[in-house]
Structure formats: C-alpha cells, structure tokens
C-alpha cells in the first residue's frame, strides 16, 4: 500500500478467518475502501541481486490498477516490519514487464491472494486470504497499529514476522522456474 512516508510500517497477524474481523474493524472506525477481490503480485530480480540486498521489486495488479513497488531492507524492530518503500502507478503493465526484462530482470515469484482494504485516518487494514491461511495486515503509525491490534483482541503472539514471499516459499508456492 502507498504510505505518506518513504518508510512502510506494518504488522501482519495470523487470523483464523477474515469474516469475523469485518464488524470489529467497523467498531474501531475503519471503513471498507476496496472490497475483497483477487490480487496478483510478481516479484522481479536479477540473479538474486535484490534479494541478497534485502530488497524487493513487485509488480502488483489489484482493484483494476497496476503498481510498481520497490521495498528496501528491513529496519530492526521486535514486533513491526519497517522498511523503505517507493511505489507508483503503472499505465501499461505489459510494457513495464518488457522494460524490466530489457533491464535484465526476470520474474521470480508469483503471489496470489484475495484482499480487502479497510482504512481510517492513520491506519490501513488489509484482510488477506492466501492459499495457506488468513492474515490481517495493519499499516501506518506504530502506536495506531498497536492500539488497533489490542482493539481487535489480537495478542503479539499472532504476529507473523515472515513476508508473504517467505510464507509462499515455505509452502513451496509461487516460485517461477528459470527458463
């Protein structure tokens, strides 16, 4: 998601299902801004260079839009995932894929899930359904994240420190085999 700061601060929490959290989000002042729908993200890399640097380049198709996102190395934190992030809209996803290939980048992983986006002033909440379980992501101000987590009745032991690419890989999913 796009954040007003070049630093993305988020927390991913394991949940048993997404439906029970909709009324809880409403009670905390969130409103649904994008109803649940499929999302497809492709990670790009050049011979593992980005991954080795702790970075990622993602081309995401979601809610009728295509966005290119660069994520930098994680900033150490005991609970939250904090990392630099730059993101922009893309007019022509196929043309951008051609540009990435011309620059020597190749798609290395496909991540697919169903996502609903909820928001309030200082926070975005995403309800995600993946092939290996459901998650609630909270993104925004660190104190607002902690407060929302408590308001949703979610303890810190529900936090999932792994990224979606790491989770997909742990399940043997998403990897694109080299040509």
N, C-alpha and C positions, 0 to 999 in steps of 0.2 A: 504494500500500500504506500501511497505517497505521504510523506510526512513533511511538516513545515521546516524541519531541521534536517541537515545532511546526515544526522545520526538517527538511525532507527532504533527504538527501544521497544521490545516486545517480550511477551511471556506466552508460551504455548502450554496448555493444560490438557491432560487426558480426561475425557468425559465418556460416560457410557453410551450416550445418545445426544443428538442435538435438540430434539423437540422439547425436552423439559427445561431447557435454558432460554427459550424464546420468552416465556412470561417473566422469567427472572430478569432478563435484560430490560424488558419494558418497565418493570418495577424499579429498576435502577436508572431510568431516564433515557435509555437507548431507544432509537427508532431504526427500523429496518430500512436501509438505503438501497441495497441490492438484494432482491430475493434469491433464494438458493438456486444455483444453476452450475452447469459444468465449467470447470476451469482446466485449461491445458497449458502447462509451462514446459519449455525446453531449455535445458542448461547447455551452454556452449563453452568450449575450451579449446586451447591449442596445446596438444601434447601434455596436458595436465598442468600447464603453467599457472593458470588462475587458481586451481585447487591447491597447488603447492604454496601459493602466496596467501591462502586463506580467503580468497575472493571467489565471486561467482558472477556469471553473466547470464541473465534469464530473459527469455522472450516469452511473455505471458499473453494468452488470449482468454479474455473473460468479459462477460457482460457486453459483448459487441465491440470491445476495444482490444487493441494490441498495444502492449507496453514493453519497453526495454529497460531492464534494471541491472545496475552494477551494485554488488554488495562487497564491501571491503572486509578485512579481518575483524574478528570479534574482539570487543573490549572486555577484559575480565570482569565478571560480576557473579556473585554467588547464586542469584536467582534469575535475573533478567538476561535476555540476549540483546546486547548492544553492539551495533556495528555501523560504519558509514554506509550510506545508501544514496544512490543517484538514480532517478527514474524519469523517463519521458515517454510521451505518447508516440506511436508509430502509425503513419498513414497507410503504409503498404508493407505488411508483414512478409510477404514473399520476396519483395525487393530487398528488404533488410536481410533476410536469410541469404540472399545472393551476395550482398555486401560482406556479411560475416564470413561466408565461405571464401570470398576473394581475399579476405584478410588472413586466411589460414586457420580460421576457427571451424570447429565441427560440432554438431550436436552430440552430446554425450549422455544425456538422460532426459526422459520424458516423465513428467509428474502430472497425474490427473486426479482431480478430486471434485467434489461438489462443495461450493462455498456460498454462504450468505453473509452479507456485510451489514453490520449494525453500527450506529455511531451516536455519540453525544459530543458536546463541545471539546473536551480534552482527550477523548479516547475513541478508538475504533475497536470493535469486537468482531471477529470472524468465526462463524460456526462452520467447521470443515468436516466433511465425511470422506474418508480415504479408504482404499482397499483393505487397510489394516486397523481401522478404528476411527473414532471421532475425537475431535480436538476443538478447543476454544482458544483462539489467539486474542490477546489484548495488546494493543499497540498505542503508545502515547506517552504521557507524563508518568514517570516511575511511581510517584505517590498515588496517582489516579489508578494505575494498574493494580497496585497492592490493595487499595480500597475496594475496587471492583471485585477482585479475587475474593476478598473477605465477604463482600455483599452477596456474592454468588455461592457462598458456603464451600469454597474450594480451598483446601489446605495446600501448603507449599509442596507436600509430597506428591501432588498431582502434576507438578511441573515436569515438562518433557524437555530436557536440555538439548536433545538432538534436533537438527534441522530436518525439514522434510526430505531433502536428498539423502541424508544419513538414514532416516527411517525407511525410505523406499529401498535403499541399498541393503539394509539389514533384512528385508523381506525378499530380496532377490528380484525386485521390481524396478522398472523404469530404465534400466541400463540399455543403451543403444550399442550394439556390437559394431566394432570397426569394419569398414568396408574392405 
